[in-house]
Amino acid sequence: MTAQALAQRQTSNRSLYPSKPVFEAALNLVRRAPVPQIPDVVMALRRELTRPEPDLKAASDLIALDPVLTGQVLRVVNSPAFNLPAQVASVHQAAGLLGLARLTNLVTAEAINRLLAVNQGPVRVLWESILGTARIVTAVARLTPDIGEDEAYLFGIMHDVGSLIFANVTDNYIAEWSFRADSTPSELLAHERTTLGTDHAVVGFLLANNWKLPEFIALAILHHHGTRHLEAEDRRIPRLIALGQLAHYLVALANGTDETAEMLEYRDQAANMLDIGEPEWEALCRQAVNGGW
């Protein structure tokens, strides 16, 4: 996506978009990185969503042509995070229960999962961390209004994907990420800007736009490390950011790095934004400490 194409996509959230120089710095890095292309099925599903009368059966048939992707989607749909009343046995059944928009988000997330999954080495640790955070974001989304589990899961998979790109273009990135990500993310962002000319939030936003993710998810990715309340007409943007920051705080709590100023600010900002009762909040903290995701 060019800077001109990005400008054409902007809507009422115009002030939330990155400046042209910031966007182009991220674009220059991505051009040098081994970034895979999103599968055709995902793009076809998102085109179907834009039709005046989307065809649910045709969309389901598209997904069913990919048995591996179908299996991944059914595994997620039937996981505790989605808490469906009955086991889903087919992608057509999932489409009937969830609707096309939610199913497309899940297919997109699982396609990205398959594209970016790393089988070995230090980068695998980073990817497992992203998946773990996505599970937490999805679980917490059930306790809050406005955000569906499918939207939360897609955001969770994508929000730190820029870090995965960085790990594949520079040798010392993983060490810096391991030291900073769960305690002082602002220092990680500063390191990225100094050494790479951009940061993982902007790169994640760029990829989200290239892969035609919903605008509110792309903007939440861009601002997910923000430490001030974000003024946005679409309330889903600050809510997704709060879900992501709460997930980061819960990971820090599990790792014993939750007392830094940034993690405490993430906790407080999430508490102010999300409508989570005290018993549920305490249960989340216990679950984090016990590793029950």
N, C-alpha and C positions, 0 to 999 in steps of 0.2 A: 504494500500500500504506500503510495506517495503522499507527501505532505498535502498536495492538492486534493487527493481523494479523501484524506482524513478531514480536511476542512469541509468537504461536501457532506460528510456523515454527521457532523456536529448538529445538535438540536438545541433544545432549551438549556442543556447543560454546557453550553459553549465555554463559560468561564472556568470549567473544571478540566478542560483539555490542556495538554502540555503545549508550550510555545513551539514554534517551528524549529528553532535551533535545538531544543531539547529532543524533539521528536526525531530530527535528522541525525543527531548523534547516536540515538538508539538504532536507527535504521542502518547506519554505517556499520555498527558492530554486528547486527544480525546478518548482514550480507556476507560477513566473514565467518559466520558460525555455521556448523552443520545442523541447520534447522529443517526438520522433516515437513513434508506437505500433509495437510489434513486429508483424510480419505475422501474419495468422491461421494460416498454414501452420506457423509455429514453435510457436505455442501448441497447435495440433492434434498436432504431433509429440510435444511434451512430455506431453500428455495420453495419447497412445498408449503412451509409455514407462511410465506408471503402471499400465497394465492388467495383470492377472495373466498374460495371454498376448499380448504385443504382436504385431501383425500387420505383418511386415516388408514384405510386398507392398503392403498398403494405405498404409503410410507412404511407400514409394517412389513410389507413384502420386500421392500428395499433392504431393511435391516436383516430380515431372515435369510437373505442371500449370503450373508457373512456369518457362518456358524460360530466362529470364535467370538466375534463381537456380540452375537446374540447371547452366548453363554456368559460373557462378562456382564452384560446388562442385566440378565436374569439373576445372576449372583448378587449384584448390588441391590436390585429391587427387593429381593427376598432377605436382605440383611436386616439386623435389628434396627439400623439407622432409619429405615423407611417404615418399619412397624406396620406393615399391611395386615389386614385381618385374616388373609388366607394366602397360601403358597401360590405364586404365579408360575405357570408351566410353559407359557409361550410368549413370544414377543407380541403376538396379536392380542393376547389377553392383557398384557402389560399396557398396550396402547389403549384398550378399552377402559382400563382402570385409571390410568394416569392422564390420558389425553396426549395429543401430538406435541404440544410445546414442552411438557415435562419429559416425555420420552426422548425428544430430540436433545434436550440438555443432558440426559443420562448417556445417550449414545455418544454425544460429543465428548463428554468427560471420559468415557471408557476408551474411545478412539485415541484421545490424547494420552491416556494411561498406557495404551499399547505402543504408541509412537515413542514415548519418552522413557519407558521403563528401562532400567539399567540392571544388568544381571550380576555385576561383580565390581569390586574395587571401592574406593572411598566415595565415588559418586553415588553408589548404591545407597549409602547411608543417608545422603541428602534426599534422594528420591523416596526412601522409606519415611523420612521425616515429613515430606510433603504429603504422602498418603495418610500418615497418622494425623496430621493437622486437618486434612480433608474429612476424615472420619469424625473428628471432634466437632468441626464446624457443622457437619450434617446433623449430628446428634443434638447439638445445642439449638439448631434451627427449629426443631420440633417444639421447643419451649417458647418460641417468640412468634408474633404475628408478622405478616407481610412477606416473609421469605419461605419458599418451599424447599423441601429437602433436595430436590433436583438442582435448584439454583445454588443452594449452599454447597452441594457437592462439586458442581462445576467450578464455582469460585475457589473452593478449597484445593482442587487439583491444579488450578491455573495460577493462583496468586503468587506463588514463589517460583514459578517455572523459569523466570529470568535467571535465578540462581543456578539452575541446572544448565542453562545455556552458558553462563560464565564459567562453570566448572569444566566445560569442554573446550574453552578457548584459552584458559590460563592455568598453569600448573599449581600455583600456590593459593588458588581461590578456596579450596575446600578447608584448608587450615584456618583461614580467616573467618569463613562461614561458621565453622565449628566453635570458634572462640567467641563470636559476636552475636550470632543469630538469635539465641535464646536468652540474651541478657541485655545487650545494647545494640539493637538493630540500626540505630542512627549512625553508629560508628561503622557498621558494615556498609551502609549506603555511602558514607563519606569515602571509605576505602574504594568502593566500586567506581565512584565518580573520578577519583584521583588516578586510578590505575587503568580504567577502561573507558572513561569519558562519558559514562552513563550509569544508571543503576538498574537493579533487577525489577523494580516496580514499573519503570518506563518500558523496559523490554517486554515484560509480561503484558502490559497494556497494548503494545505494538502487535504482539502475537495474537492477543485476543481479538483485535480489530481485523487482522489478516485472516483469521479463522472464523470471522463473522459471528462471534459471540454477541449476546445481547449487550446493548450499550451500557446499561447500568452495571453489569458484571465487569466489563472492561474498565469502567471508571472506578469501581471499587478496587480493582487490582492496582490501578495507578496510585490510589491514595491510601492503600491499606496500612501504611506505616505512619499516617498522619496522626499527630497528637493533639489536634484541636478539632472541635465539632465542625463537620463539613456541611456548609449550607448548600443543599441540593433540593430541587423541586421534587425529585423522585426519592422518597424516603427509603427505598430499598438500598440506595447507595450507602448512606451512613450506617444503616443496619448491618449490611454485609461487612463493612469495615469493622464495626463493633464485634461481630461474630468472629472475624479473623483475629482481632486483637485479644478477645477472650480466649480463643484457642491457643494463641501464643503464650498468654499468661498461664494457662493450665499446663502447657508443656513445661514452662519454666518452673512452675510449682512442683511438678513431678521430678524435675532435674535439680531442684534446690537453688535455682538462680532467679527466684521470683522477687527478691528484695531490692533489685536495682530500681532506680528512679523511673526508668522507662517502663519496666514491667508493672510497677505499681500504677503508673499513669494509664497503661493499657487496661488494667483491672478496673480502675475508677471510671474511665471513659465508657467501657462496656457496661458497667453497672448503671450508669446514667442513661444510656441509650436503650438498653434491652429491658423488656418487661419480664424479668425473671424474679420469682419470689424467693425469699430467704431460704426456705427449705430446699428448693431446687438448686439454688446457688451452692449451698453447703454440700448437697449431694454431688454436684459437679466437681467440687474441690476434692471430696473423698474419692470419687472415681478416678480423678487425675492421679492422685497419690498412689492409689492401688493399681493403676495401669489397666483399668477396666474398659477400654474403648474397643 
